[in-house]
Amino acid sequence: MLAHIQTDGSETGLTSADKINLGFIKTDSNETRIITAETDIDDLEIDVENVIDQTTLNTIQIGLNTDDLVPLNEYNSKISYNTNKVTNVDILDTDYIELNTLYIEDIPAGIYQLTFSSIFTLSSTNQSGFIRVSVDGGVSWFELIREAKDSSDTITETYITTLNHGGGLRDIQVQAKRESTSADMNVVVQTIICEWKSDA
């Protein structure tokens, strides 16, 4: 059975006769125990009436083997998800202007997935809209260029990449321009997402 434990401490849903099969668990006595269907709750030496409090939660580890165990509080500290969105921006310039920024002062080291999603309109079929993105504060850029097939088209442009980040500051920028003043360009929505995926 997969045992359940209520967090308010009023009822654990477990008795000394219950069996659980959860893989591996580290108890408050810093002892790693293999939990099988034959393990009694009493054998774990955990106060089951108060097992789900912050102190105990931070010591419980579940994994495929003992070498892969990671404390829950350590894992959660690495999870990073940052995003910023702008809407309804008219692009009046034929030179690049700032459209959106995601400035993160302190994020953990690791592999990040960066997603840039832009939706915009152009009033001309023979003029282009330009979007460029930078993940290093404007030192280098990746440019995306699209032209409408019809003046009523809504153009969607999505760019996804990965970043090996050493930790700390990250300055992500998006800029836009139109090819000429003869075509109106409006950015309906532009979104930046920076999401931690794994250790480097």
TORKOL-4160 file (C-alpha; in steps of 0.2 Angstrom, whole numbers, padded with zeros to 4 digits, m for minus):
200
<pt num="1" X="0000" Y="0000" Z="0000"/>
<pt num="2" X="0005" Y="0018" Z="m0003"/>
<pt num="3" X="0003" Y="0026" Z="0014"/>
<pt num="4" X="m0004" Y="0044" Z="0016"/>
<pt num="5" X="0001" Y="0056" Z="0030"/>
<pt num="6" X="m0009" Y="0071" Z="0034"/>
<pt num="7" X="0001" Y="0087" Z="0037"/>
<pt num="8" X="m0009" Y="0094" Z="0052"/>
<pt num="9" X="m0003" Y="0081" Z="0064"/>
<pt num="10" X="m0020" Y="0077" Z="0069"/>
<pt num="11" X="m0021" Y="0060" Z="0060"/>
<pt num="12" X="m0007" Y="0051" Z="0051"/>
<pt num="13" X="m0017" Y="0037" Z="0043"/>
<pt num="14" X="m0003" Y="0025" Z="0049"/>
<pt num="15" X="m0003" Y="0013" Z="0063"/>
<pt num="16" X="0011" Y="0002" Z="0069"/>
<pt num="17" X="0004" Y="m0013" Z="0059"/>
<pt num="18" X="0004" Y="m0003" Z="0043"/>
<pt num="19" X="0017" Y="m0008" Z="0029"/>
<pt num="20" X="0023" Y="0005" Z="0017"/>
<pt num="21" X="0033" Y="0003" Z="0001"/>
<pt num="22" X="0042" Y="0020" Z="m0004"/>
<pt num="23" X="0059" Y="0015" Z="m0009"/>
<pt num="24" X="0072" Y="0024" Z="0003"/>
<pt num="25" X="0070" Y="0035" Z="0017"/>
<pt num="26" X="0082" Y="0045" Z="0029"/>
<pt num="27" X="0076" Y="0046" Z="0047"/>
<pt num="28" X="0079" Y="0059" Z="0060"/>
<pt num="29" X="0093" Y="0049" Z="0067"/>
<pt num="30" X="0102" Y="0051" Z="0050"/>
<pt num="31" X="0100" Y="0033" Z="0046"/>
<pt num="32" X="0095" Y="0028" Z="0028"/>
<pt num="33" X="0083" Y="0013" Z="0029"/>
<pt num="34" X="0076" Y="0003" Z="0014"/>
<pt num="35" X="0057" Y="0003" Z="0015"/>
<pt num="36" X="0049" Y="m0013" Z="0009"/>
<pt num="37" X="0032" Y="m0020" Z="0010"/>
<pt num="38" X="0038" Y="m0029" Z="0026"/>
<pt num="39" X="0044" Y="m0014" Z="0035"/>
<pt num="40" X="0034" Y="m0009" Z="0051"/>
<pt num="41" X="0031" Y="0010" Z="0054"/>
<pt num="42" X="0038" Y="0007" Z="0072"/>
<pt num="43" X="0054" Y="0001" Z="0065"/>
<pt num="44" X="0058" Y="0017" Z="0057"/>
<pt num="45" X="0060" Y="0026" Z="0074"/>
<pt num="46" X="0050" Y="0041" Z="0067"/>
<pt num="47" X="0037" Y="0050" Z="0077"/>
<pt num="48" X="0023" Y="0046" Z="0065"/>
<pt num="49" X="0011" Y="0058" Z="0074"/>
<pt num="50" X="0022" Y="0073" Z="0069"/>
<pt num="51" X="0031" Y="0066" Z="0054"/>
<pt num="52" X="0026" Y="0079" Z="0042"/>
<pt num="53" X="0034" Y="0095" Z="0050"/>
<pt num="54" X="0047" Y="0106" Z="0042"/>
<pt num="55" X="0062" Y="0098" Z="0051"/>
<pt num="56" X="0057" Y="0080" Z="0047"/>
<pt num="57" X="0052" Y="0085" Z="0029"/>
<pt num="58" X="0069" Y="0091" Z="0026"/>
<pt num="59" X="0077" Y="0075" Z="0031"/>
<pt num="60" X="0066" Y="0063" Z="0021"/>
<pt num="61" X="0074" Y="0057" Z="0005"/>
<pt num="62" X="0066" Y="0046" Z="m0009"/>
<pt num="63" X="0076" Y="0039" Z="m0023"/>
<pt num="64" X="0080" Y="0024" Z="m0034"/>
<pt num="65" X="0096" Y="0021" Z="m0024"/>
<pt num="66" X="0105" Y="0028" Z="m0009"/>
<pt num="67" X="0119" Y="0036" Z="m0020"/>
<pt num="68" X="0106" Y="0047" Z="m0029"/>
<pt num="69" X="0097" Y="0053" Z="m0013"/>
<pt num="70" X="0095" Y="0072" Z="m0013"/>
<pt num="71" X="0088" Y="0082" Z="0002"/>
<pt num="72" X="0071" Y="0089" Z="m0003"/>
<pt num="73" X="0076" Y="0107" Z="0004"/>
<pt num="74" X="0092" Y="0106" Z="m0006"/>
<pt num="75" X="0083" Y="0101" Z="m0022"/>
<pt num="76" X="0070" Y="0114" Z="m0020"/>
<pt num="77" X="0083" Y="0128" Z="m0018"/>
<pt num="78" X="0089" Y="0124" Z="m0036"/>
<pt num="79" X="0072" Y="0126" Z="m0044"/>
<pt num="80" X="0071" Y="0142" Z="m0053"/>
<pt num="81" X="0058" Y="0149" Z="m0065"/>
<pt num="82" X="0058" Y="0167" Z="m0070"/>
<pt num="83" X="0047" Y="0175" Z="m0084"/>
<pt num="84" X="0042" Y="0192" Z="m0090"/>
<pt num="85" X="0029" Y="0197" Z="m0103"/>
<pt num="86" X="0024" Y="0213" Z="m0112"/>
<pt num="87" X="0009" Y="0216" Z="m0122"/>
<pt num="88" X="0002" Y="0228" Z="m0136"/>
<pt num="89" X="0018" Y="0237" Z="m0140"/>
<pt num="90" X="0019" Y="0247" Z="m0156"/>
<pt num="91" X="0036" Y="0246" Z="m0165"/>
<pt num="92" X="0039" Y="0263" Z="m0173"/>
<pt num="93" X="0057" Y="0263" Z="m0176"/>
<pt num="94" X="0068" Y="0256" Z="m0190"/>
<pt num="95" X="0082" Y="0254" Z="m0178"/>
<pt num="96" X="0081" Y="0241" Z="m0164"/>
<pt num="97" X="0073" Y="0247" Z="m0148"/>
<pt num="98" X="0070" Y="0238" Z="m0132"/>
<pt num="99" X="0055" Y="0227" Z="m0131"/>
<pt num="100" X="0056" Y="0216" Z="m0116"/>
<pt num="101" X="0069" Y="0212" Z="m0103"/>
<pt num="102" X="0072" Y="0198" Z="m0089"/>
<pt num="103" X="0085" Y="0204" Z="m0077"/>
<pt num="104" X="0088" Y="0191" Z="m0063"/>
<pt num="105" X="0100" Y="0196" Z="m0050"/>
<pt num="106" X="0104" Y="0178" Z="m0042"/>
<pt num="107" X="0099" Y="0161" Z="m0049"/>
<pt num="108" X="0108" Y="0144" Z="m0046"/>
<pt num="109" X="0120" Y="0137" Z="m0057"/>
<pt num="110" X="0114" Y="0124" Z="m0070"/>
<pt num="111" X="0107" Y="0120" Z="m0087"/>
<pt num="112" X="0093" Y="0132" Z="m0091"/>
<pt num="113" X="0080" Y="0132" Z="m0105"/>
<pt num="114" X="0076" Y="0149" Z="m0112"/>
<pt num="115" X="0060" Y="0152" Z="m0122"/>
<pt num="116" X="0056" Y="0168" Z="m0132"/>
<pt num="117" X="0039" Y="0169" Z="m0139"/>
<pt num="118" X="0033" Y="0183" Z="m0149"/>
<pt num="119" X="0016" Y="0187" Z="m0158"/>
<pt num="120" X="0015" Y="0202" Z="m0169"/>
<pt num="121" X="0006" Y="0210" Z="m0184"/>
<pt num="122" X="0012" Y="0219" Z="m0200"/>
<pt num="123" X="0001" Y="0230" Z="m0211"/>
<pt num="124" X="0011" Y="0226" Z="m0226"/>
<pt num="125" X="0015" Y="0209" Z="m0235"/>
<pt num="126" X="0032" Y="0215" Z="m0243"/>
<pt num="127" X="0039" Y="0222" Z="m0227"/>
<pt num="128" X="0048" Y="0212" Z="m0213"/>
<pt num="129" X="0047" Y="0213" Z="m0194"/>
<pt num="130" X="0063" Y="0210" Z="m0184"/>
<pt num="131" X="0065" Y="0202" Z="m0167"/>
<pt num="132" X="0082" Y="0199" Z="m0159"/>
<pt num="133" X="0086" Y="0191" Z="m0142"/>
<pt num="134" X="0102" Y="0191" Z="m0131"/>
<pt num="135" X="0106" Y="0180" Z="m0116"/>
<pt num="136" X="0121" Y="0190" Z="m0111"/>
<pt num="137" X="0116" Y="0207" Z="m0108"/>
<pt num="138" X="0117" Y="0213" Z="m0126"/>
<pt num="139" X="0135" Y="0207" Z="m0130"/>
<pt num="140" X="0128" Y="0195" Z="m0143"/>
<pt num="141" X="0112" Y="0193" Z="m0152"/>
<pt num="142" X="0101" Y="0180" Z="m0161"/>
<pt num="143" X="0090" Y="0188" Z="m0175"/>
<pt num="144" X="0073" Y="0182" Z="m0181"/>
<pt num="145" X="0065" Y="0190" Z="m0196"/>
<pt num="146" X="0047" Y="0187" Z="m0203"/>
<pt num="147" X="0036" Y="0194" Z="m0216"/>
<pt num="148" X="0017" Y="0193" Z="m0217"/>
<pt num="149" X="0009" Y="0183" Z="m0231"/>
<pt num="150" X="m0007" Y="0194" Z="m0228"/>
<pt num="151" X="m0009" Y="0211" Z="m0220"/>
<pt num="152" X="m0021" Y="0203" Z="m0208"/>
<pt num="153" X="m0010" Y="0189" Z="m0203"/>
<pt num="154" X="m0004" Y="0187" Z="m0184"/>
<pt num="155" X="0014" Y="0181" Z="m0185"/>
<pt num="156" X="0020" Y="0169" Z="m0171"/>
<pt num="157" X="0039" Y="0167" Z="m0168"/>
<pt num="158" X="0046" Y="0155" Z="m0155"/>
<pt num="159" X="0064" Y="0153" Z="m0151"/>
<pt num="160" X="0070" Y="0140" Z="m0138"/>
<pt num="161" X="0088" Y="0137" Z="m0133"/>
<pt num="162" X="0098" Y="0130" Z="m0118"/>
<pt num="163" X="0110" Y="0140" Z="m0107"/>
<pt num="164" X="0124" Y="0133" Z="m0096"/>
<pt num="165" X="0124" Y="0146" Z="m0082"/>
<pt num="166" X="0137" Y="0147" Z="m0069"/>
<pt num="167" X="0126" Y="0155" Z="m0056"/>
<pt num="168" X="0122" Y="0173" Z="m0051"/>
<pt num="169" X="0117" Y="0187" Z="m0063"/>
<pt num="170" X="0108" Y="0184" Z="m0079"/>
<pt num="171" X="0102" Y="0199" Z="m0091"/>
<pt num="172" X="0091" Y="0193" Z="m0105"/>
<pt num="173" X="0085" Y="0205" Z="m0118"/>
<pt num="174" X="0073" Y="0206" Z="m0133"/>
<pt num="175" X="0073" Y="0220" Z="m0145"/>
<pt num="176" X="0062" Y="0224" Z="m0161"/>
<pt num="177" X="0061" Y="0235" Z="m0176"/>
<pt num="178" X="0052" Y="0236" Z="m0192"/>
<pt num="179" X="0059" Y="0236" Z="m0210"/>
<pt num="180" X="0052" Y="0253" Z="m0215"/>
<pt num="181" X="0040" Y="0266" Z="m0209"/>
<pt num="182" X="0028" Y="0261" Z="m0223"/>
<pt num="183" X="0022" Y="0246" Z="m0213"/>
<pt num="184" X="0014" Y="0247" Z="m0196"/>
<pt num="185" X="0021" Y="0234" Z="m0183"/>
<pt num="186" X="0012" Y="0229" Z="m0167"/>
<pt num="187" X="0019" Y="0216" Z="m0154"/>
<pt num="188" X="0003" Y="0208" Z="m0147"/>
<pt num="189" X="0013" Y="0199" Z="m0134"/>
<pt num="190" X="0031" Y="0195" Z="m0131"/>
<pt num="191" X="0036" Y="0183" Z="m0117"/>
<pt num="192" X="0053" Y="0177" Z="m0110"/>
<pt num="193" X="0054" Y="0162" Z="m0099"/>
<pt num="194" X="0070" Y="0156" Z="m0090"/>
<pt num="195" X="0068" Y="0139" Z="m0082"/>
<pt num="196" X="0081" Y="0128" Z="m0073"/>
<pt num="197" X="0082" Y="0110" Z="m0079"/>
<pt num="198" X="0097" Y="0101" Z="m0072"/>
<pt num="199" X="0114" Y="0103" Z="m0064"/>
<pt num="200" X="0128" Y="0108" Z="m0076"/>
